[in-house]
Amino acid sequence: MLRYAGSGLIAEGDGYFITSSKGEIQIFLYNYCHYDTLYRYRHTTHLTQTERYNVFNIRNTRQYHIRLDGLTPGVYTERRYSVGPAGGSAFDEWLNMGAPKDMRPEEWSYLEGRSLPLLQMRSLQVTANFVVNAVVQPHEVQLIRLTVK
């Protein structure tokens, strides 16, 4: 998703940064979860092949309400990409498949197809001021691209 980052940095803060390029604004959101103290000292009893999230400090869902001012009024296309446990994660999809040890070529193809970022698109009317709302789950990364039509 970073390949979509614009060359101009508009803002940055805890869990987000916003860039721009000609005719588009890119909003990057993330909900980083740091590993716990036991894992820091290489204590891995809570870590198995299928249980990988147990070594992270528990984090809550993050909600973002980002106000963008000074936009050119008009119709925009909003593209929302996300990667996390709910979709776009090869590891989590592999778990949903039953964590098979031996996979056939068609199963690898399925997993590869399910490992792409989730994508939602919509058109919206934007005035000079616009608020972007987003909910980001623990371990999730989102990119919201606003493009003038």
ABEGO torsion letter per residue (X at the ends): XAAABBABBABBBBGBBBBBBBGBBBBBBBBBBBBBAAAAAGBAAABBAABAAAABBBBBBBBBBBBBBGBBBEBBBBBBBBBBAAEGBAAAAAAAAGGBABBBAAAAAAAAAAABBBBBBBBBBBBABBBBBBBBBBGBBBBBBBBBX
